[in-house]
Amino acid sequence: MKSNLSGTSIIGRGRGRKNSNTFRAVDPCDGEQIEPAFFSADLEELNRAAVQASDARVKFGKLAREPKAKFLRKIAENIEAWGNELIDRASLETALPAARIESERGRTCFQLRMFADLVENGSWVEARIDLPDASRLPVPKPDLRSMLVPLGPVAVFCASNFPLAYSVAGGDTASALAAGCPVIVNAHPAHPGTAELVGLAVADAVRACDLSEGVFSLLFSKDYEIGQALVRHPEIKAVGFTGSRTGGRALMDIAAARPEPIAVYAEMSSINPTFILPSALAERSDEIAAGLHGSFTTGGGQFCTKPGLVILPESPRVREFAERMAELTKETAKATLLTPGIKENYEKGLRKRARRLAATYNGNKPEERSVNAVLFNSSAQKFLQTPDLADEIFGPTTLLITANTRAELLDVARSLEGQLTAAIFGSAEDLDNYADLIAILETKVGRIIFNGFSPGVEVGHAIVHGGAYPATSDSRSTSVGTRAITRFTRLVCYQGFPQRVLPDELKDDNPAGIWRMVDGEFTKGNV
Amino acid sequence: MKSNLSGTSIIGRGRGRKNSNTFRAVDPCDGEQIEPAFFSADLEELNRAAVQASDARVKFGKLAREPKAKFLRKIAENIEAWGNELIDRASLETALPAARIESERGRTCFQLRMFADLVENGSWVEARIDLPDASRLPVPKPDLRSMLVPLGPVAVFCASNFPLAYSVAGGDTASALAAGCPVIVNAHPAHPGTAELVGLAVADAVRACDLSEGVFSLLFSKDYEIGQALVRHPEIKAVGFTGSRTGGRALMDIAAARPEPIAVYAEMSSINPTFILPSALAERSDEIAAGLHGSFTTGGGQFCTKPGLVILPESPRVREFAERMAELTKETAKATLLTPGIKENYEKGLRKRARRLAATYNGNKPEERSVNAVLFNSSAQKFLQTPDLADEIFGPTTLLITANTRAELLDVARSLEGQLTAAIFGSAEDLDNYADLIAILETKVGRIIFNGFSPGVEVGHAIVHGGAYPATSDSRSTSVGTRAITRFTRLVCYQGFPQRVLPDELKDDNPAGIWRMVDGEFTKGNV
């Protein structure tokens, strides 16, 4: 792979044109533009990528397990092969420290290899066989066999806050490719250099594994036009998106208005309510304060699982806890946010919240690139009367509210929209007493955490990174972990097919050696 | 249960008001109104049903496996307990013969009991456990456990063509209740008496099983207003619908435009292409003609899986086959369609198709209640040039087209929208030669049938009654079989929870005795 950034989109084996519609990344630390120029894709290039993806659909969708796993692993190897060039560029474009980018690269490659293992194992297709019965009355029972198949070409939108793990070869791309879907990535304009490097890593893997060129394309664009046209394109069959509520909803609306509506998996907005019960404060107030502070300020508070709302039942320790939180917040090092736009929205959000709470907020000086962490305090009563206190503010800020009664605490839980996570700090006995709180959270939250903070999403089989709207557009799904693969699939059933025409996964002798449901029972055996 | 129809909606334990907004069922055989009057629900009644459903949500969602299974079985018993009263009323309202209604009742009760068994078995929740590892570096691995939970109150719209199996206690209702979701049914105005009888059967089961009244309501309405308001209601979290493409898309659009968009499972429009290859015609032309004729005329051709398009590669037997089909069609007994509206649309569709094909179609006399079966013939070329020849015509008609080349046949397959089913008649060798046809069908069809006709949907574990849009609104799902339950669920993950607070399905000792994925491997054992 050549390391000189060209700034042009990757359209299968080719590249986009150099045109006058250019943009550059911006260094968030000084506001200066970073070379080189990037060239926005045009509609002809987008269409070329989409047609190539469609052409690649069937062959890639039927790729055997081993070569597909090899392809995913090759992408991971290629990403690692960039070495520090990738780390440096990502760090430059996002102001995230090199150590953070390195750990994110680790997660990205781990995800790719996890999906390689999953694909190689093969049981993920949820194969089911209902055996025939010719003697059944009044009519014979047919032979029915079904499994998941790829949904078709997928559009992936990169996240601002995960330049690697939720961008060009991040979780959405990895799970879509693992499912057997060609992918067209819409690069995030804030880190196009990172996108090009990772895009070259994927494109090289496509070549090295001798796959159809339409399996992967990467489009640059400085505004929304290309991304929206991508979601509208008739060859695109699903969308993965990580970003703002406004952006995600716009894509959902476009997808729903298509002649053929398609699935959008948007991970958008969450304030991740954290309930700290009196027993927890009584036992380990300082420990929880330190943890909470770390949790809402780490990475500049730019995690989707940042605890943005903390609910404290009134107790003798609440005042002390709030004071400790205030101290810690005051001592927090300034953070450089990912983009000037995010910094601007952070300031706007803080000013609005301060107005709502009649609190003092002086703001950061406009010429300053980095921002202070900010803590707000209020009551559950005020929170319940002021709907926009529940709005997400992306950045290092959180809101502590005190609930005077148990009923108030439950009302706050009931008032919340869908959330990626919720956390409860307390004793095991507390959980018995707050079964009704858990029951409320179960109706809207993807992951409920006991005595732990949310950032740090574990990538595995049981994780759920989802939640009711607006945490995600589709609460039935998770965007992290092995379960994410099913987002890009649908079911096909084969009735009365001869053995040799069936996919391996559905043949009597189970040559794939996978787990299947046969007449209602799970087995790895033959039929 | 009292058998006198009152004509009022069932709102939990209460009934709707008698108002002036009435309608009556119509006997399709003579166009006469059938007593009694039915009273359209108003918005206050709808809201009452929705609030009750929301109130019932948590308790019903956590109902243990045995009482939930008992409830589903009690519904089936109650339906059977109506005896001939239900059969007679359904037959009167739909013009479907008693024998057909009886077999549909059998299917309806079978579905309810199948979901009872599924719920009792418990493995359907897809439980997963990733065990913790305190010694993992750089950070300890948390304890993560996830499973499917109910999505919340579901709105179900009854189908015109399945007064029992896809209506008040049909597949959508059975799977939603099995998932733990309260259900509000919007009765079909063509068979309100059938709806009231089945509604009373469900309401009685709610009482007998001592469940919250909000678990089930049934709303009557003569126009679209109440149904649309139901989909808009903030307490409704998913929709099940079986009906026309126009109706389904209208509900999809309403659901997508809500402040909180929700999932719509609409099963809409399909012409179920049937490919009859030369080897099949050479061997058993008459047998296939008889089967195809039965398949497109049975039940007045009012099945969603009716073969509405038959593709024949040019061969010596094609003319003979078409002539045999024409004879059989001419001999077909007249059919009384389900409603005057369906008859009108059937006539409209036939006239339009005849114009497109420059064919003769005299139509049925307006005063006649029953209609003739109609066969159209054309070429693949004409079909490809005339997009609306692919429109579904609900009723006893089909279109035979001849493909002059293999390429034409594949082009027809490529040109098709999403389909519930496709069928291929031929030899096993043909399937090898037509692997590309199967690959095309796999991108859009829910069930591919080899040497069989589609009506007769088997209810089991492996069945898929789905397909890309417009066959359904959500190609990732099936509305028939045990897999239908997952439509009304979402995932919740519990992190670091003490054993005794976890749902039984996720506890170490597996008291539910279900299949679970533990650290990536399926097991029925303990942890």
Contacts between the chains, C-beta under 8 A, distances in Angstrom:
chain1	res1	chain2	res2	distance
A	57	B	443	6.9
A	58	B	439	4.7
A	58	B	440	7.6
A	58	B	442	7.9
A	58	B	443	7.1
A	61	B	442	7.9
A	62	B	439	7.2
A	123	B	522	7.6
A	128	B	461	5.1
A	128	B	462	4.1
A	128	B	483	7.8
A	129	B	462	5.9
A	130	B	458	7.2
A	130	B	460	4.5
A	130	B	461	5.6
A	130	B	462	4.1
A	130	B	463	7.3
A	139	B	456	6.7
A	141	B	458	6.8
A	142	B	452	6.5
A	142	B	458	5.9
A	144	B	458	6.0
A	144	B	460	6.6
A	144	B	462	4.2
A	144	B	463	5.7
A	145	B	462	5.8
A	146	B	447	8.0
A	146	B	462	4.7
A	146	B	463	7.2
A	146	B	464	5.0
A	149	B	442	5.8
A	151	B	475	7.3
A	151	B	476	7.5
A	152	B	443	6.5
A	252	B	256	7.2
A	252	B	261	6.4
A	253	B	256	7.1
A	253	B	257	7.9
A	256	B	252	7.2
A	256	B	253	7.1
A	256	B	256	3.5
A	256	B	257	7.8
A	256	B	261	7.4
A	257	B	253	7.9
A	257	B	256	7.8
A	260	B	417	7.6
A	260	B	418	7.8
A	260	B	468	7.5
A	260	B	469	4.7
A	260	B	470	7.7
A	261	B	252	6.4
A	261	B	256	7.4
A	261	B	469	6.3
A	261	B	473	7.0
A	263	B	474	7.5
A	263	B	476	6.9
A	417	B	260	7.6
A	418	B	260	7.8
A	428	B	498	4.3
A	428	B	500	7.3
A	428	B	501	7.1
A	431	B	497	7.4
A	431	B	498	6.4
A	431	B	501	4.4
A	432	B	500	7.6
A	432	B	501	6.9
A	435	B	501	7.6
A	438	B	501	7.3
A	439	B	58	4.6
A	439	B	62	7.1
A	440	B	58	7.6
A	442	B	58	7.9
A	442	B	61	7.9
A	442	B	149	5.8
A	442	B	492	5.5
A	443	B	57	6.8
A	443	B	58	7.0
A	443	B	61	8.0
A	443	B	152	6.4
A	445	B	492	7.0
A	446	B	491	6.8
A	446	B	492	6.8
A	446	B	493	6.4
A	447	B	146	8.0
A	447	B	492	7.5
A	447	B	493	4.2
A	447	B	494	7.7
A	447	B	495	5.9
A	448	B	492	6.9
A	448	B	493	7.3
A	448	B	494	5.6
A	448	B	495	6.9
A	448	B	497	7.6
A	449	B	495	4.3
A	449	B	496	6.2
A	450	B	494	7.5
A	450	B	495	6.6
A	450	B	496	4.4
A	450	B	497	5.0
A	450	B	498	7.2
A	450	B	501	7.9
A	451	B	496	5.8
A	452	B	142	6.5
A	452	B	495	6.1
A	452	B	496	5.2
A	456	B	139	6.7
A	458	B	130	7.2
A	458	B	141	6.8
A	458	B	142	6.0
A	458	B	144	6.0
A	460	B	130	4.5
A	460	B	144	6.7
A	461	B	128	5.2
A	461	B	130	5.6
A	461	B	517	5.8
A	461	B	519	7.3
A	461	B	520	5.3
A	462	B	128	4.0
A	462	B	129	5.9
A	462	B	130	4.1
A	462	B	144	4.2
A	462	B	145	5.8
A	462	B	146	4.7
A	462	B	493	6.3
A	462	B	517	7.7
A	463	B	130	7.3
A	463	B	144	5.8
A	463	B	146	7.2
A	463	B	493	6.1
A	464	B	146	5.0
A	464	B	491	4.5
A	464	B	492	6.5
A	464	B	493	3.7
A	466	B	490	7.0
A	466	B	491	5.9
A	468	B	260	7.5
A	468	B	490	7.4
A	469	B	260	4.7
A	469	B	261	6.3
A	470	B	260	7.6
A	473	B	261	7.0
A	474	B	263	7.5
A	475	B	151	7.3
A	475	B	490	4.4
A	476	B	151	7.5
A	476	B	263	7.0
A	476	B	486	7.8
A	476	B	489	6.9
A	476	B	490	4.9
A	476	B	491	7.1
A	477	B	491	7.6
A	478	B	491	5.9
A	482	B	520	7.9
A	483	B	128	7.8
A	483	B	491	7.0
A	486	B	476	7.8
A	489	B	476	6.9
A	490	B	466	7.0
A	490	B	468	7.4
A	490	B	475	4.5
A	490	B	476	4.9
A	491	B	446	6.9
A	491	B	464	4.5
A	491	B	466	5.9
A	491	B	476	7.2
A	491	B	477	7.6
A	491	B	478	6.0
A	491	B	483	7.0
A	492	B	442	5.5
A	492	B	445	7.0
A	492	B	446	6.8
A	492	B	447	7.5
A	492	B	448	6.9
A	492	B	464	6.5
A	493	B	446	6.4
A	493	B	447	4.2
A	493	B	448	7.3
A	493	B	462	6.3
A	493	B	463	6.1
A	493	B	464	3.7
A	494	B	447	7.7
A	494	B	448	5.6
A	494	B	450	7.5
A	495	B	447	5.9
A	495	B	448	6.9
A	495	B	449	4.3
A	495	B	450	6.6
A	495	B	452	6.1
A	496	B	449	6.2
A	496	B	450	4.5
A	496	B	451	5.8
A	496	B	452	5.3
A	497	B	431	7.4
A	497	B	448	7.6
A	497	B	450	5.0
A	498	B	428	4.2
A	498	B	431	6.3
A	498	B	450	7.1
A	500	B	428	7.4
A	500	B	432	7.6
A	501	B	428	7.2
A	501	B	431	4.4
A	501	B	432	6.9
A	501	B	435	7.6
A	501	B	438	7.3
A	501	B	450	7.9
A	515	B	522	5.2
A	517	B	461	5.8
A	517	B	462	7.7
A	519	B	461	7.3
A	520	B	121	8.0
A	520	B	461	5.3
A	520	B	482	7.9
A	522	B	123	7.7
A	522	B	515	5.2
A	522	B	522	5.6
